[in-house]
Amino acid sequence: MADQFIEHEQTVAASKDSVGPAFVTLAEACTRSLNQGGKIVFFGNGGSAADAQHLAAELVVRYRTNGRALAALALTTDTSILTACSNDFSYDDIFARQIEALLRPGDVALGISTSGNSPNVLKALEAARGLGGIAAGLSGRDGGKMVGLCDPLIVVPSTVTARIQEMHILIGHALCDVLEQRLRPGVSV
């Protein structure tokens, strides 16, 4: 167990040094979108799907303070859409199809992929760009195919999936904190 903590601490330190500029760009893009009546759309597979749901809930309900609901949703929650699209089209289309239906210009599409190579995440990010949305991403390793597709792209400097996921939720919570301070001034709970 001690090795897990050491590895986590090393990843936190490396992430703290590397993700700053992209994080600032992401926070600005999300703030701008929400201020203009837009939304943040989260998506990913497996643990990243859980992170997508978690972060959307923090913004719609609350992170630390009560105040207005912030427009966010996770594309990972509608089993009818996910299974129908997988059956009728392809699993690679499950997020892109929803992006096509729900994303508007200026909205932020935030894809989460520890490898940066998830085909359905990549396809959705491409769709978002094509619709005038902001294709943003959280990745790990070397950023994978999300490099050049996402702007901004936050890459956690690790090759260990568990450590990347831990940083993704930390970065996501930091994003919620910034957005809440900017857009949801309220009473702490």
Legacy VTK file of the C-alpha trace (Angstrom):
# vtk DataFile Version 3.0
C-alpha trace
ASCII
DATASET POLYDATA
POINTS 189 float
0.000 0.000 0.000
2.856 2.417 0.720
3.949 2.113 -2.942
0.507 3.338 -4.035
0.837 6.474 -1.900
4.359 7.166 -3.116
3.311 6.747 -6.744
0.281 9.000 -6.117
2.413 11.707 -4.478
4.892 11.628 -7.379
2.063 11.975 -9.893
0.526 14.865 -7.957
3.870 16.694 -7.927
4.500 16.105 -11.640
0.922 17.123 -12.518
1.102 20.280 -10.425
4.126 21.373 -12.444
2.705 20.527 -15.884
-1.048 21.121 -16.092
-1.262 24.797 -15.092
-1.456 26.606 -18.452
-3.947 24.163 -19.984
-6.039 24.281 -16.809
-6.252 28.075 -16.982
-7.375 27.848 -20.624
-9.994 25.224 -19.736
-11.355 27.263 -16.823
-11.609 30.351 -19.047
-13.386 28.424 -21.820
-15.886 26.910 -19.364
-16.505 30.267 -17.672
-17.080 31.973 -21.019
-19.438 29.234 -22.197
-21.508 29.240 -19.010
-21.652 33.056 -18.941
-23.003 33.028 -22.496
-25.751 30.506 -21.719
-23.780 27.495 -22.883
-22.970 24.221 -21.186
-20.215 21.757 -20.411
-20.662 18.250 -21.777
-18.561 15.499 -20.164
-17.914 12.001 -21.559
-15.553 9.053 -21.263
-15.443 5.268 -20.803
-15.199 3.136 -17.661
-13.745 5.122 -14.769
-13.762 8.188 -17.011
-17.516 7.728 -17.505
-17.901 7.785 -13.731
-15.781 10.945 -13.584
-17.961 12.542 -16.280
-21.095 11.867 -14.231
-19.445 12.985 -11.012
-18.245 16.323 -12.412
-21.541 17.119 -14.128
-23.335 16.504 -10.820
-20.942 18.817 -8.955
-21.825 21.660 -11.319
-25.564 21.083 -11.568
-26.094 20.453 -7.847
-23.163 21.970 -5.957
-19.499 21.503 -5.245
-18.989 23.560 -2.085
-21.569 26.318 -2.195
-25.269 26.628 -2.796
-26.267 28.879 -5.659
-27.555 28.675 -9.209
-27.248 25.413 -11.067
-24.496 25.424 -13.690
-25.308 23.837 -17.055
-23.470 20.534 -17.336
-24.326 17.019 -18.402
-22.691 13.639 -18.835
-23.229 11.708 -22.062
-22.645 8.459 -20.192
-25.953 8.148 -18.351
-28.702 7.351 -20.864
-28.652 3.574 -21.349
-31.298 3.695 -24.080
-29.220 6.083 -26.195
-25.975 4.220 -25.488
-27.363 0.791 -26.364
-29.455 1.931 -29.347
-26.522 3.796 -30.871
-24.164 0.875 -30.241
-26.635 -1.492 -31.867
-27.836 0.662 -34.767
-24.565 2.453 -35.581
-21.405 1.619 -33.635
-20.013 1.932 -30.134
-17.607 4.472 -31.618
-20.612 6.756 -32.307
-22.238 6.798 -28.844
-20.893 10.205 -27.837
-20.635 11.827 -31.288
-24.324 11.171 -31.933
-25.258 12.886 -28.670
-22.870 15.765 -29.413
-24.609 16.217 -32.755
-27.984 16.448 -31.000
-27.063 18.519 -27.943
-23.963 20.655 -28.512
-24.275 24.260 -29.613
-21.506 26.623 -30.764
-19.481 27.802 -27.783
-20.351 24.812 -25.591
-17.428 22.911 -24.070
-17.144 19.200 -24.925
-14.808 17.712 -22.317
-13.623 14.246 -23.310
-11.868 12.117 -20.703
-9.534 9.307 -21.793
-6.570 8.037 -19.799
-4.816 6.918 -23.010
-6.032 9.737 -25.229
-6.945 7.117 -27.822
-10.548 6.093 -27.099
-12.237 6.022 -30.542
-15.646 7.139 -29.279
-14.129 10.052 -27.331
-12.057 11.131 -30.341
-15.049 10.954 -32.668
-17.124 13.082 -30.286
-14.370 15.685 -29.991
-14.152 15.886 -33.778
-17.932 16.348 -33.936
-17.757 19.095 -31.315
-15.130 20.998 -33.291
-17.215 20.634 -36.432
-20.199 22.177 -34.675
-18.259 25.170 -33.325
-17.853 23.770 -29.838
-14.708 23.795 -27.747
-13.076 20.366 -27.864
-11.301 19.997 -24.515
-9.719 16.946 -22.973
-8.248 15.230 -19.963
-5.716 12.558 -20.839
-2.624 10.818 -19.570
0.548 9.221 -20.896
1.599 11.291 -23.945
-1.916 12.584 -24.683
-2.442 10.075 -27.473
-4.546 11.110 -30.455
-6.171 13.861 -28.393
-3.018 15.934 -29.003
-3.825 18.396 -31.769
-7.534 17.616 -31.516
-8.181 19.204 -28.113
-7.540 22.789 -27.195
-7.110 22.799 -24.276
-5.761 19.358 -23.452
-4.612 18.543 -19.932
-2.200 15.609 -19.972
-1.396 13.920 -16.670
2.271 12.875 -16.846
1.879 9.220 -15.890
1.537 5.849 -17.586
-0.414 4.302 -14.697
-4.168 4.350 -15.334
-5.108 4.540 -11.637
-2.828 7.546 -11.044
-4.143 9.290 -14.172
-7.725 8.771 -12.987
-6.871 10.145 -9.549
-5.467 13.293 -11.137
-8.436 13.631 -13.485
-10.869 13.815 -10.575
-8.570 16.214 -8.697
-8.309 18.447 -11.773
-12.072 18.137 -12.265
-12.712 19.190 -8.682
-10.334 22.141 -9.118
-12.315 23.138 -12.226
-15.594 22.907 -10.294
-14.079 25.034 -7.542
-13.001 27.768 -9.971
-16.337 27.778 -11.792
-18.257 27.875 -8.552
-16.221 30.825 -7.258
-16.738 32.704 -10.513
-20.345 31.819 -11.282
-22.047 30.553 -8.139
-21.260 32.872 -5.288
-23.206 31.496 -2.388
-23.112 30.142 1.080
-20.651 27.344 1.855
-22.171 24.172 3.230
LINES 1 190
189 0 1 2 3 4 5 6 7 8 9 10 11 12 13 14 15 16 17 18 19 20 21 22 23 24 25 26 27 28 29 30 31 32 33 34 35 36 37 38 39 40 41 42 43 44 45 46 47 48 49 50 51 52 53 54 55 56 57 58 59 60 61 62 63 64 65 66 67 68 69 70 71 72 73 74 75 76 77 78 79 80 81 82 83 84 85 86 87 88 89 90 91 92 93 94 95 96 97 98 99 100 101 102 103 104 105 106 107 108 109 110 111 112 113 114 115 116 117 118 119 120 121 122 123 124 125 126 127 128 129 130 131 132 133 134 135 136 137 138 139 140 141 142 143 144 145 146 147 148 149 150 151 152 153 154 155 156 157 158 159 160 161 162 163 164 165 166 167 168 169 170 171 172 173 174 175 176 177 178 179 180 181 182 183 184 185 186 187 188
